[in-house]
Amino acid sequence: MLKKVFLLAVLAVFSFAAQIEWATSYKAALDRAKKENKHIFLMLSQPGCPTCIQMKEQTLKKDELLINEINTKFVAVEVNILRDDWNKKFRAFATPTFYFLDKNENKISRQFVGGADGAEFLKIVKDAQK
């Protein structure tokens, strides 16, 4: 009985600690995607964007299934479209814009613009891999 309680406590700690493993730069994401044979989850954002903040602080931080799917299948990277020096072939006409790329920077799905809740965005992420 004590072992079950301890195991549940450990699982609870790890489930609350789950978070997306963001790459530090677009180049680092590309390098890691090639090394780990993963896709790239590219979030184009800008400071002060309310939907960017909502996605980063709510949807992409609190939905464990979504976090696990992104960490398992993608290398995630956020790019500030106003500041960061990165590959300009991926445009954002509004923020946030999400691109799903293979390790060679080819689009594997249509981009997604705007916000979504965890369940809806998980479906978008899974559909991007088909």
Secondary structure, 3 states (H helix, E strand, C coil): CHHHHHHHHHHHHHHHHCCCCECCCHHHHHHHHHHHCCEEEEEEECCCCHHHHHHHHHHHHHCHHHHHHHHHHEEEEEEECCCCCCCCCCCCCCCCEEEEECCCCCECCCCEECCCCHHHHHHHHHHHCC
